[in-house]
Amino acid sequence: MSFDLSALRKNYALEALSEHDVLPDPLAQFDRWFQEALNAQLAEPNAMTLATASREGRPSARTVLLKGIDQQGFVFFTNYESRKGHELADNPQAALLFTWLELERQIRIEGRVERIDREASLAYFQSRPKGSQIGAWTSPQSQVIPGRDSLEAKQIALELEFEKSDVLPLPPFWGGYRLLPDMLEFWQGRPSRLHDRIRFIKSENDWKIERLAP
């Protein structure tokens, strides 16, 4: 390499975070930080790393978009037959990571994952742009394909098939998941790498708040 990676560093000093600053409900605290990310006009603030693992424990991670949040958890959509879909079927535990470097913040979330109901998946699917609906039908996500030409040929065929329809039916292999969190950690960058880490741990019907060493 023509540059020294070990010399790349930034001193974080925008904000602080204490046990007394956070809201007692971590989902409310998430909403507070998410609103601040929206107000800061960050690019794709709902982009999150989703980490899953196979039955044998081999991990994989990718970026997906958060598309809903409620008191139960965090909702995203994907192809059930993708790699992450198969891994979640075999091992329904996952982790999410939001990284907002402009705010010197990140949020780690862990918990069990379940599918949402088909009616909710249908409602979201048909709210998407038509091109995105066709894309979901077109792509055998995570499968090996002979080339992009085959993908584009299938896309064109579907566009002709549904030319007169504004919405497409919901693919049987596509829908939503909800991660039900039992751990959330809020990380705020601080000077000299002595960052603030406040963790919420689910305890029966309540949340335990604790500070972690950076």
N, C-alpha and C positions, 0 to 999 in steps of 0.2 A: 504494500500500500504506500501511497505517496504522502500520507499524513499519519500523525501519531494519535491513535484512538485514546490512549491513556491521558492525553492532554485535554480531551473534550470534557468540559464540566461547566456547570452553572450553579451559582449560589442562590438558593430559593429563599425569598424574603417577603413575599406578598402578604401572607396572612398567617394567623395562628389558629389552632384548634384545641380546645380543652374539653374535659368531661363535662364542664359546666356550660359550655357553649352549645352542645348538641341537643336536639330535641329528644325526648324520651322514647319516641317511636322512630325507629331507623328508616321506615318508609317515608315518614314525614321529613326526616332529615335529608333523605335522598331527593325528595321533591324540592326542598329548599335549594340544595346545590344544583339540581338540574335546572331550576328556574334561573339561577345565576349564570349557568352555562349558556342558556338561551339568550339571556340579556346581554351577555358578552359577545353574542353573535359568532360563536364557535362554529366551525365547519363540522356538520354531522355530529352534533352533541349526543345523539342517540346511538351512535356507532359503539359497539361493545365487542370485546373478545369473548367468545364462547368456547370454553374448554370442556371436552368430554373425554371419556376413556373407554377402551374396549373391555370386554369381559375379562381379558387377560391382563388388563391394567395398562395397556399401551395408550398414552395420551395423544390427543390432537387438539389443535386450536385454530379458530378462524374468526373473522369479523362478520357479525350480523347486526341487524338494526333492531333496537327496542321499538315495539309497536304498541305497547300498552302496559300500564301499571295500575294495580289496585291493591287493596289490603291483603289479597292473597299472594301476589307476587308479580313477576316480570314476564311479559308475553313477547314472543317472537314467532316468526313463521318460516317454514322451510319445506323441503321435499322429504317426506318420511322415508324414502328409499335412498337418501344420500348417506354418506359415511356417518355424519352426525346423527341422522335418524336411526341407523342400525345400532350405533353405539348407545344411544339413549334407550333403545328398546332392550338392549342387553344389560345396561348399567345406568339406570335412571338417576344418576347423580351428576351434577355439572357445576361449573364455576363461571361467573361473569366478571369482566374487568372493564371499567370505564376509565379512560385516561384523558384528562384535560390539561395538557401541558401548559397552555396559556394561563391557566389559573393555578398552576402548580399543585394539581389535585389528582387523586385517583380513588376509585371506589372498587373494592373487591367484594363479591357476593358468592355465597355457596349455598347449595340446597338440592332438594329433590325436584325432579322434573316430571310433569305429566302433560298429556295432550289436553287441549281445550276441546269443548264440544264442537260438533260439526257445524251447528248453526252459526256460532261465532266465527268459525273459520270461513264459512260461506259469505257472511256479511263483510268481513274484511277483504276477502278475495275479490268480490265484485265491486268493491270501492276503489280498487287499484285501476290505473290506466289500462286500457284494453291491451296495449302492447305488452305490459307486464303479465297480464293474464295469459296471453298467448305464449309468452316466454316460459311460464311455469309449465304449461302443457308440452312445450317443445323439448325442454331439457331433461334428459335422464341423468339427473345430477349425480356427480361423482363417478359415473360409469365411463369406461374407455369408449371413445367414438373414433371412426376412421378419419375424420377431419372436420373442419368448420363447414365445408360445403354441405355435408349431410345434415348438419344442424339448421343451416339456412334454408335448405330445401324443405325440411319439415315445417319450419316457420312459415314459409310462403304457402304451403299447402293448407296450414291451419288458418292463415289469414283469408284465403279464398273460401274455406269451409264456413267460417264465421263472419264473412264479409257484411252480412246484413244484421248481425247481432251486436248490440252494445256491450253485453256481458256474456261471459262464458260460464258453463257449469263448473263446479268445483272439482278439480282432479281428485280421484280417490286416494292418490298418493301424496297429497299436499295439505298442509294445515298448520295449526298453531300449537305451540307449547307454552306452558307456564312454569317458570322456576319458582318454587316455594322456598323462600330463603330461611335458613336457620343460622346464618352468619353474614354480617355485613361489616366491612372495615372501611373507615373514612381516613384517607391519608392526605395530609397537608404538608407540602414541602417547607422546610425551615433551614436557617443558616447552618453551616458546618455539618450538614448531613444529620442533624439531630431532629429529624422529622417528627411531626405529630401523627400518631396512629391511634385512633379510637375505634374499638371493636365492640359490636353488639352480638351477643350470643343468645339464641332462643332458649328460654327456660320455662317449660310448660306453656303457660299463656302469657308470659312476660318476657322482657328482654333485660339481660344483664349487660351493663356498660363497663368496659375496662380499657385501660391504656396499655399499649404494647411498646416495648423498646424499639427504636428505629433500627 
